[in-house]
Amino acid sequence: MLYLVRMDVNLPLDMSQERADAVKSQERKYSQQLQRDGRWVHLWRVVGEYSNYSVFDVSDNDELHELLSGLPLFPYMDMKVTPLAKHPSAVD
Ligand SMILES: O=C(O)CC1=CCC(=O)O1
């Protein structure tokens, strides 16, 4: 199943730069592993915002939830998940 996910990152103002850098580095590793194994299909920055739009290809809601809740930045993100279905006019 495909899911479109918008992630808005809100790091606490009192988080140290060192801690922020460490969490971002863990997030990068985690997300790149999922991109390489084909489950994190797209990762796009929203221009001018600390947000991204991502597309995931996973088997079901439970797998997506497990994957999203394992993100190192998960405690600092608001997420909106949209399940995607095939459009009848899509050519592929
Ligand atoms: O920077 C972001 O939008 C949050 C994020 C998701 C994957 C990643 O590496 O950073």
PDB file of the backbone (N, CA, C, O) and the ligand in Angstrom, with CONECT records:
HET    LIG  A 101      10
ATOM      1  N   MET A   1       0.845  -1.199   0.000  1.00  0.00           N
ATOM      2  CA  MET A   1       0.000   0.000   0.000  1.00  0.00           C
ATOM      3  C   MET A   1       0.875   1.242   0.000  1.00  0.00           C
ATOM      4  O   MET A   1       1.953   1.269   0.593  1.00  0.00           O
ATOM      5  N   LEU A   2       0.372   2.287  -0.694  1.00  0.00           N
ATOM      6  CA  LEU A   2       1.119   3.555  -0.721  1.00  0.00           C
ATOM      7  C   LEU A   2       0.473   4.554   0.234  1.00  0.00           C
ATOM      8  O   LEU A   2      -0.750   4.639   0.351  1.00  0.00           O
ATOM      9  N   TYR A   3       1.334   5.301   0.906  1.00  0.00           N
ATOM     10  CA  TYR A   3       0.871   6.341   1.830  1.00  0.00           C
ATOM     11  C   TYR A   3       1.652   7.616   1.576  1.00  0.00           C
ATOM     12  O   TYR A   3       2.873   7.600   1.425  1.00  0.00           O
ATOM     13  N   LEU A   4       0.913   8.729   1.532  1.00  0.00           N
ATOM     14  CA  LEU A   4       1.547  10.048   1.508  1.00  0.00           C
ATOM     15  C   LEU A   4       1.577  10.556   2.951  1.00  0.00           C
ATOM     16  O   LEU A   4       0.554  10.573   3.635  1.00  0.00           O
ATOM     17  N   VAL A   5       2.749  10.964   3.395  1.00  0.00           N
ATOM     18  CA  VAL A   5       2.874  11.449   4.778  1.00  0.00           C
ATOM     19  C   VAL A   5       3.512  12.826   4.767  1.00  0.00           C
ATOM     20  O   VAL A   5       4.578  13.027   4.183  1.00  0.00           O
ATOM     21  N   ARG A   6       2.851  13.768   5.416  1.00  0.00           N
ATOM     22  CA  ARG A   6       3.481  15.078   5.635  1.00  0.00           C
ATOM     23  C   ARG A   6       4.028  15.086   7.059  1.00  0.00           C
ATOM     24  O   ARG A   6       3.323  14.751   8.011  1.00  0.00           O
ATOM     25  N   MET A   7       5.286  15.470   7.187  1.00  0.00           N
ATOM     26  CA  MET A   7       5.919  15.548   8.509  1.00  0.00           C
ATOM     27  C   MET A   7       6.348  16.988   8.757  1.00  0.00           C
ATOM     28  O   MET A   7       7.080  17.577   7.962  1.00  0.00           O
ATOM     29  N   ASP A   8       5.888  17.538   9.856  1.00  0.00           N
ATOM     30  CA  ASP A   8       6.294  18.882  10.285  1.00  0.00           C
ATOM     31  C   ASP A   8       7.161  18.728  11.525  1.00  0.00           C
ATOM     32  O   ASP A   8       6.718  18.200  12.545  1.00  0.00           O
ATOM     33  N   VAL A   9       8.391  19.192  11.426  1.00  0.00           N
ATOM     34  CA  VAL A   9       9.337  19.022  12.542  1.00  0.00           C
ATOM     35  C   VAL A   9       9.307  20.260  13.429  1.00  0.00           C
ATOM     36  O   VAL A   9       9.410  21.390  12.951  1.00  0.00           O
ATOM     37  N   ASN A  10       9.163  20.023  14.732  1.00  0.00           N
ATOM     38  CA  ASN A  10       9.160  21.117  15.723  1.00  0.00           C
ATOM     39  C   ASN A  10      10.121  20.752  16.850  1.00  0.00           C
ATOM     40  O   ASN A  10       9.721  20.156  17.850  1.00  0.00           O
ATOM     41  N   LEU A  11      11.383  21.114  16.679  1.00  0.00           N
ATOM     42  CA  LEU A  11      12.340  20.833  17.756  1.00  0.00           C
ATOM     43  C   LEU A  11      12.103  21.817  18.900  1.00  0.00           C
ATOM     44  O   LEU A  11      11.849  22.998  18.663  1.00  0.00           O
ATOM     45  N   PRO A  12      12.186  21.327  20.152  1.00  0.00           N
ATOM     46  CA  PRO A  12      11.990  22.233  21.284  1.00  0.00           C
ATOM     47  C   PRO A  12      13.035  23.355  21.269  1.00  0.00           C
ATOM     48  O   PRO A  12      14.195  23.131  20.924  1.00  0.00           O
ATOM     49  N   LEU A  13      12.611  24.546  21.642  1.00  0.00           N
ATOM     50  CA  LEU A  13      13.525  25.703  21.617  1.00  0.00           C
ATOM     51  C   LEU A  13      14.697  25.503  22.571  1.00  0.00           C
ATOM     52  O   LEU A  13      15.784  26.043  22.364  1.00  0.00           O
ATOM     53  N   ASP A  14      14.457  24.712  23.630  1.00  0.00           N
ATOM     54  CA  ASP A  14      15.530  24.532  24.619  1.00  0.00           C
ATOM     55  C   ASP A  14      16.405  23.302  24.329  1.00  0.00           C
ATOM     56  O   ASP A  14      17.244  22.933  25.151  1.00  0.00           O
ATOM     57  N   MET A  15      16.213  22.676  23.178  1.00  0.00           N
ATOM     58  CA  MET A  15      17.084  21.533  22.827  1.00  0.00           C
ATOM     59  C   MET A  15      18.450  22.069  22.410  1.00  0.00           C
ATOM     60  O   MET A  15      18.552  23.007  21.620  1.00  0.00           O
ATOM     61  N   SER A  16      19.497  21.452  22.958  1.00  0.00           N
ATOM     62  CA  SER A  16      20.845  21.935  22.621  1.00  0.00           C
ATOM     63  C   SER A  16      21.170  21.623  21.169  1.00  0.00           C
ATOM     64  O   SER A  16      20.610  20.700  20.577  1.00  0.00           O
ATOM     65  N   GLN A  17      22.081  22.404  20.605  1.00  0.00           N
ATOM     66  CA  GLN A  17      22.502  22.191  19.219  1.00  0.00           C
ATOM     67  C   GLN A  17      23.112  20.797  19.061  1.00  0.00           C
ATOM     68  O   GLN A  17      22.904  20.122  18.052  1.00  0.00           O
ATOM     69  N   GLU A  18      23.862  20.386  20.069  1.00  0.00           N
ATOM     70  CA  GLU A  18      24.510  19.062  20.048  1.00  0.00           C
ATOM     71  C   GLU A  18      23.470  17.940  19.962  1.00  0.00           C
ATOM     72  O   GLU A  18      23.596  17.017  19.157  1.00  0.00           O
ATOM     73  N   ARG A  19      22.453  18.041  20.800  1.00  0.00           N
ATOM     74  CA  ARG A  19      21.381  17.030  20.831  1.00  0.00           C
ATOM     75  C   ARG A  19      20.610  17.058  19.503  1.00  0.00           C
ATOM     76  O   ARG A  19      20.288  16.010  18.943  1.00  0.00           O
ATOM     77  N   ALA A  20      20.321  18.257  19.012  1.00  0.00           N
ATOM     78  CA  ALA A  20      19.581  18.380  17.746  1.00  0.00           C
ATOM     79  C   ALA A  20      20.378  17.737  16.610  1.00  0.00           C
ATOM     80  O   ALA A  20      19.820  17.011  15.788  1.00  0.00           O
ATOM     81  N   ASP A  21      21.683  18.006  16.570  1.00  0.00           N
ATOM     82  CA  ASP A  21      22.528  17.432  15.515  1.00  0.00           C
ATOM     83  C   ASP A  21      22.548  15.906  15.609  1.00  0.00           C
ATOM     84  O   ASP A  21      22.529  15.214  14.591  1.00  0.00           O
ATOM     85  N   ALA A  22      22.587  15.382  16.858  1.00  0.00           N
ATOM     86  CA  ALA A  22      22.634  13.927  17.045  1.00  0.00           C
ATOM     87  C   ALA A  22      21.331  13.275  16.566  1.00  0.00           C
ATOM     88  O   ALA A  22      21.361  12.251  15.882  1.00  0.00           O
ATOM     89  N   VAL A  23      20.198  13.868  16.925  1.00  0.00           N
ATOM     90  CA  VAL A  23      18.904  13.280  16.513  1.00  0.00           C
ATOM     91  C   VAL A  23      18.752  13.340  14.994  1.00  0.00           C
ATOM     92  O   VAL A  23      18.266  12.393  14.376  1.00  0.00           O
ATOM     93  N   LYS A  24      19.174  14.472  14.388  1.00  0.00           N
ATOM     94  CA  LYS A  24      19.067  14.603  12.926  1.00  0.00           C
ATOM     95  C   LYS A  24      19.953  13.576  12.226  1.00  0.00           C
ATOM     96  O   LYS A  24      19.579  13.026  11.190  1.00  0.00           O
ATOM     97  N   SER A  25      21.113  13.325  12.790  1.00  0.00           N
ATOM     98  CA  SER A  25      22.023  12.350  12.199  1.00  0.00           C
ATOM     99  C   SER A  25      21.429  10.934  12.289  1.00  0.00           C
ATOM    100  O   SER A  25      21.534  10.155  11.341  1.00  0.00           O
ATOM    101  N   GLN A  26      20.807  10.606  13.428  1.00  0.00           N
ATOM    102  CA  GLN A  26      20.136   9.299  13.568  1.00  0.00           C
ATOM    103  C   GLN A  26      18.965   9.196  12.590  1.00  0.00           C
ATOM    104  O   GLN A  26      18.724   8.146  11.995  1.00  0.00           O
ATOM    105  N   GLU A  27      18.249  10.301  12.439  1.00  0.00           N
ATOM    106  CA  GLU A  27      17.092  10.326  11.527  1.00  0.00           C
ATOM    107  C   GLU A  27      17.555  10.064  10.092  1.00  0.00           C
ATOM    108  O   GLU A  27      16.924   9.307   9.354  1.00  0.00           O
ATOM    109  N   ARG A  28      18.643  10.689   9.717  1.00  0.00           N
ATOM    110  CA  ARG A  28      19.177  10.511   8.357  1.00  0.00           C
ATOM    111  C   ARG A  28      19.516   9.041   8.097  1.00  0.00           C
ATOM    112  O   ARG A  28      19.162   8.484   7.057  1.00  0.00           O
ATOM    113  N   LYS A  29      20.208   8.423   9.061  1.00  0.00           N
ATOM    114  CA  LYS A  29      20.599   7.005   8.925  1.00  0.00           C
ATOM    115  C   LYS A  29      19.368   6.115   8.785  1.00  0.00           C
ATOM    116  O   LYS A  29      19.295   5.259   7.903  1.00  0.00           O
ATOM    117  N   TYR A  30      18.400   6.338   9.678  1.00  0.00           N
ATOM    118  CA  TYR A  30      17.166   5.539   9.695  1.00  0.00           C
ATOM    119  C   TYR A  30      16.422   5.690   8.374  1.00  0.00           C
ATOM    120  O   TYR A  30      15.976   4.706   7.783  1.00  0.00           O
ATOM    121  N   SER A  31      16.291   6.954   7.912  1.00  0.00           N
ATOM    122  CA  SER A  31      15.503   7.170   6.690  1.00  0.00           C
ATOM    123  C   SER A  31      16.235   6.640   5.457  1.00  0.00           C
ATOM    124  O   SER A  31      15.604   6.143   4.525  1.00  0.00           O
ATOM    125  N   GLN A  32      17.552   6.747   5.453  1.00  0.00           N
ATOM    126  CA  GLN A  32      18.286   6.261   4.274  1.00  0.00           C
ATOM    127  C   GLN A  32      18.244   4.742   4.185  1.00  0.00           C
ATOM    128  O   GLN A  32      18.241   4.179   3.090  1.00  0.00           O
ATOM    129  N   GLN A  33      18.212   4.082   5.333  1.00  0.00           N
ATOM    130  CA  GLN A  33      18.064   2.619   5.330  1.00  0.00           C
ATOM    131  C   GLN A  33      16.713   2.228   4.707  1.00  0.00           C
ATOM    132  O   GLN A  33      16.634   1.315   3.886  1.00  0.00           O
ATOM    133  N   LEU A  34      15.658   2.940   5.118  1.00  0.00           N
ATOM    134  CA  LEU A  34      14.318   2.641   4.587  1.00  0.00           C
ATOM    135  C   LEU A  34      14.202   3.002   3.108  1.00  0.00           C
ATOM    136  O   LEU A  34      13.485   2.341   2.356  1.00  0.00           O
ATOM    137  N   GLN A  35      14.922   4.071   2.689  1.00  0.00           N
ATOM    138  CA  GLN A  35      14.920   4.417   1.260  1.00  0.00           C
ATOM    139  C   GLN A  35      15.623   3.319   0.465  1.00  0.00           C
ATOM    140  O   GLN A  35      15.178   2.935  -0.616  1.00  0.00           O
ATOM    141  N   ARG A  36      16.724   2.823   1.018  1.00  0.00           N
ATOM    142  CA  ARG A  36      17.471   1.780   0.301  1.00  0.00           C
ATOM    143  C   ARG A  36      16.674   0.477   0.219  1.00  0.00           C
ATOM    144  O   ARG A  36      16.760  -0.240  -0.778  1.00  0.00           O
ATOM    145  N   ASP A  37      15.902   0.168   1.257  1.00  0.00           N
ATOM    146  CA  ASP A  37      15.163  -1.107   1.182  1.00  0.00           C
ATOM    147  C   ASP A  37      13.828  -0.959   0.439  1.00  0.00           C
ATOM    148  O   ASP A  37      13.060  -1.915   0.331  1.00  0.00           O
ATOM    149  N   GLY A  38      13.559   0.264  -0.077  1.00  0.00           N
ATOM    150  CA  GLY A  38      12.418   0.456  -0.982  1.00  0.00           C
ATOM    151  C   GLY A  38      11.110   0.810  -0.311  1.00  0.00           C
ATOM    152  O   GLY A  38      10.090   0.942  -0.988  1.00  0.00           O
ATOM    153  N   ARG A  39      11.112   0.971   1.023  1.00  0.00           N
ATOM    154  CA  ARG A  39       9.843   1.292   1.687  1.00  0.00           C
ATOM    155  C   ARG A  39       9.588   2.796   1.774  1.00  0.00           C
ATOM    156  O   ARG A  39       8.438   3.230   1.847  1.00  0.00           O
ATOM    157  N   TRP A  40      10.663   3.594   1.765  1.00  0.00           N
ATOM    158  CA  TRP A  40      10.520   5.062   1.772  1.00  0.00           C
ATOM    159  C   TRP A  40      10.821   5.509   0.339  1.00  0.00           C
ATOM    160  O   TRP A  40      11.976   5.716  -0.032  1.00  0.00           O
ATOM    161  N   VAL A  41       9.763   5.652  -0.453  1.00  0.00           N
ATOM    162  CA  VAL A  41       9.896   5.793  -1.904  1.00  0.00           C
ATOM    163  C   VAL A  41      10.262   7.220  -2.332  1.00  0.00           C
ATOM    164  O   VAL A  41      11.059   7.419  -3.249  1.00  0.00           O
ATOM    165  N   HIS A  42       9.668   8.209  -1.652  1.00  0.00           N
ATOM    166  CA  HIS A  42       9.974   9.617  -1.957  1.00  0.00           C
ATOM    167  C   HIS A  42      10.183  10.376  -0.656  1.00  0.00           C
ATOM    168  O   HIS A  42       9.539  10.105   0.357  1.00  0.00           O
ATOM    169  N   LEU A  43      11.100  11.336  -0.712  1.00  0.00           N
ATOM    170  CA  LEU A  43      11.340  12.240   0.423  1.00  0.00           C
ATOM    171  C   LEU A  43      11.631  13.619  -0.160  1.00  0.00           C
ATOM    172  O   LEU A  43      12.687  13.854  -0.748  1.00  0.00           O
ATOM    173  N   TRP A  44      10.671  14.524   0.018  1.00  0.00           N
ATOM    174  CA  TRP A  44      10.784  15.868  -0.571  1.00  0.00           C
ATOM    175  C   TRP A  44      10.657  16.934   0.506  1.00  0.00           C
ATOM    176  O   TRP A  44       9.786  16.848   1.372  1.00  0.00           O
ATOM    177  N   ARG A  45      11.518  17.930   0.454  1.00  0.00           N
ATOM    178  CA  ARG A  45      11.427  19.073   1.353  1.00  0.00           C
ATOM    179  C   ARG A  45      10.293  19.987   0.899  1.00  0.00           C
ATOM    180  O   ARG A  45      10.118  20.207  -0.299  1.00  0.00           O
ATOM    181  N   VAL A  46       9.520  20.523   1.845  1.00  0.00           N
ATOM    182  CA  VAL A  46       8.545  21.572   1.548  1.00  0.00           C
ATOM    183  C   VAL A  46       9.308  22.892   1.554  1.00  0.00           C
ATOM    184  O   VAL A  46       9.934  23.245   2.553  1.00  0.00           O
ATOM    185  N   VAL A  47       9.256  23.610   0.455  1.00  0.00           N
ATOM    186  CA  VAL A  47      10.061  24.825   0.320  1.00  0.00           C
ATOM    187  C   VAL A  47       9.711  25.825   1.426  1.00  0.00           C
ATOM    188  O   VAL A  47       8.549  26.172   1.636  1.00  0.00           O
ATOM    189  N   GLY A  48      10.745  26.270   2.115  1.00  0.00           N
ATOM    190  CA  GLY A  48      10.576  27.308   3.127  1.00  0.00           C
ATOM    191  C   GLY A  48      10.067  26.815   4.465  1.00  0.00           C
ATOM    192  O   GLY A  48       9.792  27.625   5.350  1.00  0.00           O
ATOM    193  N   GLU A  49       9.932  25.501   4.640  1.00  0.00           N
ATOM    194  CA  GLU A  49       9.417  24.976   5.913  1.00  0.00           C
ATOM    195  C   GLU A  49      10.303  23.825   6.389  1.00  0.00           C
ATOM    196  O   GLU A  49      10.959  23.169   5.580  1.00  0.00           O
ATOM    197  N   TYR A  50      10.320  23.583   7.693  1.00  0.00           N
ATOM    198  CA  TYR A  50      11.030  22.407   8.209  1.00  0.00           C
ATOM    199  C   TYR A  50      10.032  21.253   8.195  1.00  0.00           C
ATOM    200  O   TYR A  50       9.606  20.748   9.233  1.00  0.00           O
ATOM    201  N   SER A  51       9.679  20.860   6.970  1.00  0.00           N
ATOM    202  CA  SER A  51       8.640  19.857   6.737  1.00  0.00           C
ATOM    203  C   SER A  51       9.016  19.054   5.513  1.00  0.00           C
ATOM    204  O   SER A  51       9.782  19.506   4.662  1.00  0.00           O
ATOM    205  N   ASN A  52       8.468  17.863   5.438  1.00  0.00           N
ATOM    206  CA  ASN A  52       8.660  17.084   4.214  1.00  0.00           C
ATOM    207  C   ASN A  52       7.375  16.380   3.826  1.00  0.00           C
ATOM    208  O   ASN A  52       6.492  16.139   4.649  1.00  0.00           O
ATOM    209  N   TYR A  53       7.299  16.055   2.529  1.00  0.00           N
ATOM    210  CA  TYR A  53       6.285  15.124   2.041  1.00  0.00           C
ATOM    211  C   TYR A  53       7.018  13.859   1.664  1.00  0.00           C
ATOM    212  O   TYR A  53       8.015  13.895   0.943  1.00  0.00           O
ATOM    213  N   SER A  54       6.517  12.738   2.157  1.00  0.00           N
ATOM    214  CA  SER A  54       7.135  11.448   1.890  1.00  0.00           C
ATOM    215  C   SER A  54       6.085  10.482   1.373  1.00  0.00           C
ATOM    216  O   SER A  54       4.905  10.582   1.711  1.00  0.00           O
ATOM    217  N   VAL A  55       6.533   9.545   0.548  1.00  0.00           N
ATOM    218  CA  VAL A  55       5.665   8.444   0.108  1.00  0.00           C
ATOM    219  C   VAL A  55       6.286   7.138   0.588  1.00  0.00           C
ATOM    220  O   VAL A  55       7.466   6.872   0.357  1.00  0.00           O
ATOM    221  N   PHE A  56       5.474   6.335   1.258  1.00  0.00           N
ATOM    222  CA  PHE A  56       5.907   5.030   1.768  1.00  0.00           C
ATOM    223  C   PHE A  56       5.170   3.916   1.043  1.00  0.00           C
ATOM    224  O   PHE A  56       3.985   4.031   0.728  1.00  0.00           O
ATOM    225  N   ASP A  57       5.886   2.852   0.788  1.00  0.00           N
ATOM    226  CA  ASP A  57       5.280   1.654   0.197  1.00  0.00           C
ATOM    227  C   ASP A  57       5.462   0.511   1.196  1.00  0.00           C
ATOM    228  O   ASP A  57       6.518  -0.118   1.261  1.00  0.00           O
ATOM    229  N   VAL A  58       4.409   0.263   1.969  1.00  0.00           N
ATOM    230  CA  VAL A  58       4.469  -0.763   3.021  1.00  0.00           C
ATOM    231  C   VAL A  58       3.220  -1.631   2.934  1.00  0.00           C
ATOM    232  O   VAL A  58       2.293  -1.326   2.184  1.00  0.00           O
ATOM    233  N   SER A  59       3.203  -2.722   3.710  1.00  0.00           N
ATOM    234  CA  SER A  59       2.111  -3.681   3.514  1.00  0.00           C
ATOM    235  C   SER A  59       0.790  -3.232   4.144  1.00  0.00           C
ATOM    236  O   SER A  59      -0.280  -3.533   3.614  1.00  0.00           O
ATOM    237  N   ASP A  60       0.855  -2.522   5.262  1.00  0.00           N
ATOM    238  CA  ASP A  60      -0.412  -2.140   5.910  1.00  0.00           C
ATOM    239  C   ASP A  60      -0.197  -1.011   6.927  1.00  0.00           C
ATOM    240  O   ASP A  60       0.921  -0.541   7.137  1.00  0.00           O
ATOM    241  N   ASN A  61      -1.302  -0.594   7.547  1.00  0.00           N
ATOM    242  CA  ASN A  61      -1.255   0.502   8.530  1.00  0.00           C
ATOM    243  C   ASN A  61      -0.289   0.199   9.673  1.00  0.00           C
ATOM    244  O   ASN A  61       0.443   1.076  10.133  1.00  0.00           O
ATOM    245  N   ASP A  62      -0.300  -1.050  10.121  1.00  0.00           N
ATOM    246  CA  ASP A  62       0.539  -1.408  11.269  1.00  0.00           C
ATOM    247  C   ASP A  62       2.018  -1.250  10.944  1.00  0.00           C
ATOM    248  O   ASP A  62       2.791  -0.753  11.763  1.00  0.00           O
ATOM    249  N   GLU A  63       2.412  -1.678   9.735  1.00  0.00           N
ATOM    250  CA  GLU A  63       3.829  -1.536   9.351  1.00  0.00           C
ATOM    251  C   GLU A  63       4.204  -0.056   9.258  1.00  0.00           C
ATOM    252  O   GLU A  63       5.281   0.352   9.693  1.00  0.00           O
ATOM    253  N   LEU A  64       3.289   0.749   8.680  1.00  0.00           N
ATOM    254  CA  LEU A  64       3.597   2.181   8.573  1.00  0.00           C
ATOM    255  C   LEU A  64       3.729   2.799   9.960  1.00  0.00           C
ATOM    256  O   LEU A  64       4.642   3.586  10.210  1.00  0.00           O
ATOM    257  N   HIS A  65       2.820   2.444  10.856  1.00  0.00           N
ATOM    258  CA  HIS A  65       2.877   3.021  12.199  1.00  0.00           C
ATOM    259  C   HIS A  65       4.184   2.640  12.908  1.00  0.00           C
ATOM    260  O   HIS A  65       4.812   3.469  13.565  1.00  0.00           O
ATOM    261  N   GLU A  66       4.574   1.381  12.762  1.00  0.00           N
ATOM    262  CA  GLU A  66       5.812   0.927  13.408  1.00  0.00           C
ATOM    263  C   GLU A  66       7.007   1.709  12.874  1.00  0.00           C
ATOM    264  O   GLU A  66       7.881   2.148  13.622  1.00  0.00           O
ATOM    265  N   LEU A  67       7.012   1.865  11.557  1.00  0.00           N
ATOM    266  CA  LEU A  67       8.121   2.570  10.903  1.00  0.00           C
ATOM    267  C   LEU A  67       8.165   4.063  11.322  1.00  0.00           C
ATOM    268  O   LEU A  67       9.224   4.601  11.643  1.00  0.00           O
ATOM    269  N   LEU A  68       6.981   4.708  11.308  1.00  0.00           N
ATOM    270  CA  LEU A  68       6.943   6.144  11.643  1.00  0.00           C
ATOM    271  C   LEU A  68       7.269   6.375  13.115  1.00  0.00           C
ATOM    272  O   LEU A  68       7.977   7.319  13.463  1.00  0.00           O
ATOM    273  N   SER A  69       6.746   5.503  13.974  1.00  0.00           N
ATOM    274  CA  SER A  69       6.976   5.732  15.405  1.00  0.00           C
ATOM    275  C   SER A  69       8.409   5.406  15.810  1.00  0.00           C
ATOM    276  O   SER A  69       8.844   5.754  16.908  1.00  0.00           O
ATOM    277  N   GLY A  70       9.155   4.724  14.903  1.00  0.00           N
ATOM    278  CA  GLY A  70      10.566   4.457  15.168  1.00  0.00           C
ATOM    279  C   GLY A  70      11.489   5.578  14.727  1.00  0.00           C
ATOM    280  O   GLY A  70      12.692   5.526  14.986  1.00  0.00           O
ATOM    281  N   LEU A  71      10.943   6.598  14.061  1.00  0.00           N
ATOM    282  CA  LEU A  71      11.782   7.720  13.620  1.00  0.00           C
ATOM    283  C   LEU A  71      12.367   8.446  14.827  1.00  0.00           C
ATOM    284  O   LEU A  71      11.633   8.793  15.752  1.00  0.00           O
ATOM    285  N   PRO A  72      13.679   8.681  14.830  1.00  0.00           N
ATOM    286  CA  PRO A  72      14.283   9.413  15.952  1.00  0.00           C
ATOM    287  C   PRO A  72      13.635  10.783  16.183  1.00  0.00           C
ATOM    288  O   PRO A  72      13.599  11.266  17.315  1.00  0.00           O
ATOM    289  N   LEU A  73      13.127  11.408  15.125  1.00  0.00           N
ATOM    290  CA  LEU A  73      12.468  12.716  15.285  1.00  0.00           C
ATOM    291  C   LEU A  73      10.981  12.588  15.611  1.00  0.00           C
ATOM    292  O   LEU A  73      10.291  13.596  15.760  1.00  0.00           O
ATOM    293  N   PHE A  74      10.482  11.351  15.722  1.00  0.00           N
ATOM    294  CA  PHE A  74       9.036  11.149  15.930  1.00  0.00           C
ATOM    295  C   PHE A  74       8.464  11.976  17.088  1.00  0.00           C
ATOM    296  O   PHE A  74       7.388  12.556  16.947  1.00  0.00           O
ATOM    297  N   PRO A  75       9.172  12.042  18.245  1.00  0.00           N
ATOM    298  CA  PRO A  75       8.603  12.818  19.358  1.00  0.00           C
ATOM    299  C   PRO A  75       8.469  14.308  19.046  1.00  0.00           C
ATOM    300  O   PRO A  75       7.772  15.037  19.752  1.00  0.00           O
ATOM    301  N   TYR A  76       9.143  14.754  17.981  1.00  0.00           N
ATOM    302  CA  TYR A  76       9.164  16.193  17.679  1.00  0.00           C
ATOM    303  C   TYR A  76       8.454  16.513  16.370  1.00  0.00           C
ATOM    304  O   TYR A  76       8.649  17.589  15.804  1.00  0.00           O
ATOM    305  N   MET A  77       7.623  15.576  15.879  1.00  0.00           N
ATOM    306  CA  MET A  77       6.966  15.813  14.592  1.00  0.00           C
ATOM    307  C   MET A  77       5.454  15.695  14.707  1.00  0.00           C
ATOM    308  O   MET A  77       4.924  14.881  15.463  1.00  0.00           O
ATOM    309  N   ASP A  78       4.773  16.543  13.926  1.00  0.00           N
ATOM    310  CA  ASP A  78       3.350  16.334  13.669  1.00  0.00           C
ATOM    311  C   ASP A  78       3.269  15.669  12.304  1.00  0.00           C
ATOM    312  O   ASP A  78       3.992  16.045  11.381  1.00  0.00           O
ATOM    313  N   MET A  79       2.388  14.678  12.174  1.00  0.00           N
ATOM    314  CA  MET A  79       2.286  13.944  10.914  1.00  0.00           C
ATOM    315  C   MET A  79       0.852  13.898  10.439  1.00  0.00           C
ATOM    316  O   MET A  79      -0.090  13.819  11.228  1.00  0.00           O
ATOM    317  N   LYS A  80       0.713  13.950   9.118  1.00  0.00           N
ATOM    318  CA  LYS A  80      -0.599  13.727   8.512  1.00  0.00           C
ATOM    319  C   LYS A  80      -0.427  12.609   7.501  1.00  0.00           C
ATOM    320  O   LYS A  80       0.349  12.733   6.554  1.00  0.00           O
ATOM    321  N   VAL A  81      -1.148  11.521   7.701  1.00  0.00           N
ATOM    322  CA  VAL A  81      -1.017  10.336   6.840  1.00  0.00           C
ATOM    323  C   VAL A  81      -2.231  10.247   5.916  1.00  0.00           C
ATOM    324  O   VAL A  81      -3.376  10.314   6.365  1.00  0.00           O
ATOM    325  N   THR A  82      -1.961  10.096   4.616  1.00  0.00           N
ATOM    326  CA  THR A  82      -3.029   9.945   3.622  1.00  0.00           C
ATOM    327  C   THR A  82      -2.810   8.647   2.839  1.00  0.00           C
ATOM    328  O   THR A  82      -1.846   8.555   2.079  1.00  0.00           O
ATOM    329  N   PRO A  83      -3.672   7.647   3.003  1.00  0.00           N
ATOM    330  CA  PRO A  83      -3.547   6.424   2.200  1.00  0.00           C
ATOM    331  C   PRO A  83      -3.898   6.741   0.746  1.00  0.00           C
ATOM    332  O   PRO A  83      -4.826   7.504   0.477  1.00  0.00           O
ATOM    333  N   LEU A  84      -3.156   6.154  -0.179  1.00  0.00           N
ATOM    334  CA  LEU A  84      -3.358   6.429  -1.602  1.00  0.00           C
ATOM    335  C   LEU A  84      -3.939   5.201  -2.311  1.00  0.00           C
ATOM    336  O   LEU A  84      -3.519   4.069  -2.069  1.00  0.00           O
ATOM    337  N   ALA A  85      -4.914   5.452  -3.190  1.00  0.00           N
ATOM    338  CA  ALA A  85      -5.471   4.383  -4.031  1.00  0.00           C
ATOM    339  C   ALA A  85      -5.168   4.721  -5.486  1.00  0.00           C
ATOM    340  O   ALA A  85      -4.894   5.875  -5.814  1.00  0.00           O
ATOM    341  N   LYS A  86      -5.217   3.734  -6.344  1.00  0.00           N
ATOM    342  CA  LYS A  86      -4.916   3.941  -7.755  1.00  0.00           C
ATOM    343  C   LYS A  86      -5.983   4.814  -8.383  1.00  0.00           C
ATOM    344  O   LYS A  86      -7.176   4.590  -8.182  1.00  0.00           O
ATOM    345  N   HIS A  87      -5.546   5.831  -9.160  1.00  0.00           N
ATOM    346  CA  HIS A  87      -6.506   6.676  -9.851  1.00  0.00           C
ATOM    347  C   HIS A  87      -6.935   5.980 -11.140  1.00  0.00           C
ATOM    348  O   HIS A  87      -6.090   5.447 -11.859  1.00  0.00           O
ATOM    349  N   PRO A  88      -8.241   5.976 -11.445  1.00  0.00           N
ATOM    350  CA  PRO A  88      -8.703   5.227 -12.628  1.00  0.00           C
ATOM    351  C   PRO A  88      -8.153   5.772 -13.942  1.00  0.00           C
ATOM    352  O   PRO A  88      -8.137   5.057 -14.944  1.00  0.00           O
ATOM    353  N   SER A  89      -7.703   7.026 -13.955  1.00  0.00           N
ATOM    354  CA  SER A  89      -7.159   7.613 -15.198  1.00  0.00           C
ATOM    355  C   SER A  89      -5.645   7.490 -15.293  1.00  0.00           C
ATOM    356  O   SER A  89      -5.047   7.881 -16.296  1.00  0.00           O
ATOM    357  N   ALA A  90      -5.027   6.948 -14.254  1.00  0.00           N
ATOM    358  CA  ALA A  90      -3.559   6.825 -14.269  1.00  0.00           C
ATOM    359  C   ALA A  90      -3.147   5.838 -15.369  1.00  0.00           C
ATOM    360  O   ALA A  90      -3.752   4.776 -15.521  1.00  0.00           O
ATOM    361  N   VAL A  91      -2.096   6.207 -16.143  1.00  0.00           N
ATOM    362  CA  VAL A  91      -1.699   5.348 -17.260  1.00  0.00           C
ATOM    363  C   VAL A  91      -0.769   4.217 -16.854  1.00  0.00           C
ATOM    364  O   VAL A  91      -0.593   3.256 -17.602  1.00  0.00           O
ATOM    365  N   ASP A  92      -0.166   4.327 -15.658  1.00  0.00           N
ATOM    366  CA  ASP A  92       0.711   3.199 -15.274  1.00  0.00           C
ATOM    367  C   ASP A  92       0.251   2.582 -13.966  1.00  0.00           C
ATOM    368  O   ASP A  92       0.861   1.626 -13.486  1.00  0.00           O
TER     369      ASP A  92
HETATM  370  O1  LIG A 101      14.161  16.927   7.822  1.00  0.00           O
HETATM  371  C1  LIG A 101      13.057  16.354   7.846  1.00  0.00           C
HETATM  372  O2  LIG A 101      12.108  16.681   7.143  1.00  0.00           O
HETATM  373  C2  LIG A 101      12.874  15.155   8.746  1.00  0.00           C
HETATM  374  C3  LIG A 101      13.473  13.978   8.138  1.00  0.00           C
HETATM  375  C4  LIG A 101      12.847  12.895   7.641  1.00  0.00           C
HETATM  376  C5  LIG A 101      13.842  11.983   7.132  1.00  0.00           C
HETATM  377  C6  LIG A 101      15.070  12.698   7.404  1.00  0.00           C
HETATM  378  O3  LIG A 101      16.207  12.307   7.165  1.00  0.00           O
HETATM  379  O4  LIG A 101      14.817  13.896   7.994  1.00  0.00           O
CONECT  370  371
CONECT  371  370  372  373
CONECT  372  371
CONECT  373  371  374
CONECT  374  373  375  379
CONECT  375  374  376
CONECT  376  375  377
CONECT  377  376  378  379
CONECT  378  377
CONECT  379  374  377
END
